[in-house]
Amino acid sequence: MPRRTLTRWLLAASLAVLVAAPTHAEILRIEPGVYSVIQEPSLPVRGQHQSHVVARYGPPLQRHATVGGNRPLHPPITRWDYDGFSVVFEGPLVLHSVVHGPHTPQPR
């Protein structure tokens, strides 16, 4: 397969995965000795673009300086803080949403 065709196929496959990604955030709850993931539909989800986060949640209260990005194995990581949660980005895409303090999932 020619390199250009392979590149296009990989790009199309990556976009298909992003489009098919779940529309809820997964929250890791850590209490002494207890680890669980909570799904929360109201938070940014993995793969969303920074512009989507700003459009939905507004500008962050604080944008922390980007770290890393100096080598392929050290991608640029940025954290934005909102009231009650933070969003961690790898490049321009959401990597994780982190809830501050105790969290109870919202009723659906």
C-alpha positions as CSV (number, residue, x, y, z in Angstrom):
1,M,0.0,0.0,0.0
2,P,1.5,3.4,-0.9
3,R,2.5,5.6,2.1
4,R,0.0,8.3,1.1
5,T,-2.9,5.8,1.0
6,L,-1.9,4.3,4.3
7,T,-1.7,7.8,5.9
8,R,-5.2,8.7,4.6
9,W,-6.6,5.3,5.9
10,L,-5.1,5.9,9.3
11,L,-6.5,9.4,9.5
12,A,-9.9,8.2,8.5
13,A,-9.8,5.4,11.0
14,S,-8.7,7.8,13.8
15,L,-11.5,10.2,13.0
16,A,-14.1,7.4,13.0
17,V,-12.9,6.4,16.5
18,L,-13.3,10.0,17.7
19,V,-16.8,10.3,16.2
20,A,-17.8,7.0,17.7
21,A,-16.4,7.8,21.1
22,P,-18.7,7.8,24.1
23,T,-20.4,11.1,24.9
24,H,-19.7,10.9,28.6
25,A,-16.7,11.6,30.8
26,E,-15.1,8.9,33.0
27,I,-14.1,10.0,36.4
28,L,-11.7,8.1,38.5
29,R,-12.8,8.3,42.2
30,I,-9.9,7.6,44.6
31,E,-10.7,7.1,48.3
32,P,-8.4,5.3,50.7
33,G,-8.2,1.8,49.3
34,V,-11.0,2.3,46.8
35,Y,-10.6,3.1,43.1
36,S,-13.6,3.4,40.8
37,V,-14.4,5.1,37.5
38,I,-17.6,7.2,37.4
39,Q,-19.2,8.1,34.1
40,E,-20.3,11.8,34.0
41,P,-22.1,13.1,30.9
42,S,-21.8,16.7,31.9
43,L,-18.0,17.0,31.7
44,P,-15.6,17.3,28.7
45,V,-14.8,13.9,27.2
46,R,-11.6,12.4,25.8
47,G,-10.9,13.6,22.3
48,Q,-12.9,16.9,22.4
49,H,-11.0,19.9,21.0
50,Q,-10.2,22.9,23.2
51,S,-12.5,25.1,21.1
52,H,-15.4,22.8,21.9
53,V,-14.6,22.9,25.6
54,V,-14.5,26.8,25.6
55,A,-17.8,26.9,23.5
56,R,-19.6,24.7,26.0
57,Y,-18.1,25.6,29.4
58,G,-16.7,29.1,28.7
59,P,-13.2,30.3,29.3
60,P,-11.4,28.6,32.2
61,L,-10.8,30.3,35.5
62,Q,-7.1,29.5,35.1
63,R,-4.9,28.1,32.3
64,H,-1.8,26.5,33.5
65,A,1.4,26.7,31.5
66,T,2.0,23.8,29.0
67,V,4.6,21.2,30.0
68,G,6.4,18.7,27.8
69,G,6.1,18.9,24.1
70,N,9.9,18.8,23.6
71,R,10.0,15.2,22.4
72,P,7.6,12.8,20.7
73,L,7.4,10.7,23.9
74,H,6.7,13.9,25.9
75,P,3.6,15.4,24.3
76,P,2.4,18.9,25.3
77,I,0.1,18.7,28.4
78,T,-2.0,21.6,29.5
79,R,-4.5,21.9,32.4
80,W,-7.4,24.3,32.5
81,D,-9.2,24.8,35.8
82,Y,-13.0,25.4,36.0
83,D,-15.2,25.8,39.0
84,G,-15.4,22.2,40.4
85,F,-13.3,20.4,37.8
86,S,-10.2,20.6,35.7
87,V,-9.6,19.5,32.1
88,V,-6.2,18.0,31.0
89,F,-5.3,18.3,27.4
90,E,-2.7,16.5,25.3
91,G,-2.0,19.1,22.5
92,P,-5.5,20.6,21.7
93,L,-7.5,17.5,22.7
94,V,-9.1,16.5,26.0
95,L,-7.1,13.7,27.7
96,H,-9.0,13.7,31.1
97,S,-11.6,15.6,33.1
98,V,-10.8,15.7,36.9
99,V,-13.5,16.5,39.5
100,H,-12.3,18.5,42.5
101,G,-13.2,17.0,45.9
102,P,-15.9,14.4,46.6
103,H,-18.1,13.6,43.7
104,T,-21.5,12.0,43.4
105,P,-22.7,11.2,39.8
106,Q,-25.5,13.4,38.6
107,P,-28.9,11.6,38.1
108,R,-29.6,10.9,34.5
